[in-house]
Structure formats: structure tokens, C-alpha cells
């Protein structure tokens, strides 16, 4: 029944939108196209259907609105769409062969003498994997969470009465750290590549793996240093010394033994692909081509079977919604709707210095995520008009693009539904909703200060403004 009501609400929203007279510069067909896009975004927020199903319905509606079928399906031929799915398949192999777990255990063994050290180890595992795994769910929920929960249970901390012993702090720290990991890399999560594509089409700024990392590395590392500590102060665990954690990690590593052939091949592929992405400005090889070569190595060597690749439902699910939304975003831009919105909003800020406006708009952009259950939905709905507004009031283009792209990821930490891993980590049951939101809000202030002050200074040094 809730699904029926949700779909009915979207239909009503569509009818209301198309009854509103369009601006003079937008055609009736373009206005209907805009209404379809808004309804899909609204559906991704309210979730009456899975995102991929909503996108397919939206694409069908655009064909019915007069857009040629070949144009509507063009998003599935975009290289970035294939980059996401190939990288997610490589991540699947890292999880299956045990390499991801081994990386986490190595970090814990190195710095896990204290509960705060364990949090840093889990965060740096997430950050390391984010350099090539564009799925926060695969990393944080599939690779990092099992290690963190095992350590919590090692100290007798389980959901309920003993949650405060260690588990509550680790769950909150892992979640907040995963948002920082997303912000540091183009491959931090799937919608980053979508945002990069939108940036190029809207502003002609070419965002690459190397350029994103260069822009994010300084504020990102500062957030990596500060976020676990703030979480520790807000949810101080009863267990502060964890000498058993490195012992646990060492024992588990001994059980795993030396790297097996599948792990070696996967490690070489992961490292090789990452290095090639970092140096793409020198060799000029397409990053999607590099990823496909890596996947080819896994398939040819038998490290991954095609049956395994074909059965990775989450990767193909991302392929459908990402390719569809990428094209829908392009078609929306073609209607001129985002330009009209930007021009009207920019007119409201006449005479105010652009740095003041930039800070104000970024704060609005950030905390609007309380109304979103997806970074993707947030970026699709707000990045195009906001980047247009910022450029329209005189904000340097690169500053506008990178500040919006990076901050979109950090918004995930605000709530327990801020991104796909939120319900998973929150659902484990270690942290109350009030504590989760309290930590999210305080951490958000710290992140905003870091990225708006240290980040802005770093971007000034890079020549973004």
C-alpha cells in the first residue's frame, strides 16, 4: 500500500508540475522533461520503488515525451558508467579472495593498541580501498564492518547493554570515516563519477582521478585525523586500551596464511590499476580502459569467473541507475531549466561579495542533506543548479566544482540514512538514533570548518581561485 501511495504521489507531482506555466525560454516538451526528472529525484528520496526501477520508468517517460530512444539510452555507452561497474567487480574479487580483510587486519595490527587506534585503522582501511572501490557499501559494510564488529565482540561489546564498552564508538567512527573516504577520491563512491560527468558538461571542467585526489588530499587527511577523535570524545568507550586487538589481528592473519595466487593477482590488479589512474595525466590512457584491462586479467587468469561477475547484482544495479540518471541529467540540462533557475537565484545575491555567498550556499547545500537518503539524489538534484548559481555570481569555476563535489560526500554523515551504509551500520544496533545524529552534527561542523578554511587555502595554493 505504501508503494501505491508513493507512486500515486509522484504522478500527482508530475501533473502539478506540467500545469505550471513554463518560463518563456523553455519549451513545453522541455518543461515536461524537467517534471519527469524532478519526479524521479523525488522517487529516489521517498523510495516507493528501487532506484533502478524508477530510472527505467523515467527513461520510458522521456521517450513518450518525444525524445528518441537512441538518445535516451545513450547514457549506458558512457565510459564512466562502465568504469563504475568494472571497479565494483574488482572490489567484489578483493572481498571474495580475502584481500580486503587482510588489509584491514594489517592496519589493526599496526595501530590497534587503543580503541582510538582501532578506529583510525578501520578508517584508513576504508580510505585505502576508496582509491579504487567506488562502492561505499562494498567497502564500509562488506569489508570494514566485519573486522570492526569482530573486535568489538572480542571485548564483550554487543548491541544492547554492553554497546558502550567499545562497539558504539567503533560503529559511529567507521560511518563518519567512510564519508571522508568518499570525499577524497573520484572512486570514493559511484555518484562521484556522475558528478564529474555533470561538471564537465555544465562547466567544461575535466575532473580526473588525479585532479580530484589533488584537490581533496589536504582537507581529507585533516578530516581523517580529526573525525575519529571527535567521535571518541562524544562516544568515549569504556574500553580505551585494546592490546588484544593487534593480537587478534595477528592471529587472524596467521590463519589466513601467506597470500594465495588469487590474492596476489588481485593485489597486482588493484595496485596496477590505481597507479595507472594516478598517472593518467602522463600516459593519457583512458581510465575506463585501464579498469577493463584489470578486469580482463582477473577473467583470463581464472581469478574471477564470468558467472561471479554476472551474479554481482549490486554492480549491475548501479549500472542501470547510473547510466540512466547520467543521461537524464544531460537531457535536463538541454532543456535550459537549470540555467533559468541559476539566473533567478543569482539575481538575489547582487552586490554581495562572492566569498560570502559561496559560504552561505555551501552551508545550505550541505545541510539540505537532512532531506535526502542518497548522495546520488542529493548531487543530481542540487549540483547542477548550485554550480550554475555560484559561477553566475562570479565564483571561480574550479572552486565551485570541487567544493560542491567534495562536500556532497561529507553530508552522508549527518543521519543514519545519509547513504546506503547508514541503515546497515545503524541497524547493527550499537548506537541510538539520538547519539548517531548528535555525532553526525558535531562532526559536520568540524568537516565544514576544515574544508572551508584549510580546503579553501589549499585550493588557493592550487590556483583554483
Secondary structure, DSSP 8 states (H G I E B T S, - for coil): -HHHHHHHHHHHHHHHHHHS---TTS-HHHHHHHHHHHHHHHHHHH-SS-HHHHHHHHHHHHHHTT--HHHHGGGGG-HHHHHHHHHHHHHHHHHHHTHHHHHHHHHHHHHTTBHHHHHHHHHHHHHHHHTT---HIIIIIIIIHHHHHHHHHHTT--SSTTGGGTHHHHHHHHHHHHHHHHHH-TTSSHHHHHHHHHHHHHH-----HHHHHHHHHHHHHHHHHHHHHHHHHHS--S--B-HHHHHHHHHHHHHH-S--HHHHHHHHHHHHHHHHHHTHHHH---HHHHHHHHHHHHHHTTSS-HHHHHT-HHHHHHHHHHHHHHHHHHHHHHHTHHHHHHHHHHGGGTTS-HHHHHHHHHHHHHHGGGG-S-HHHHHHHHHHHHHHHHHHTT--HHHHHHHHHHHHHHGGGGSTTSSHHHHHHHHTSSS-HHHHHHHHHHHHHHHHHIIIIIHHHHHHHHT--
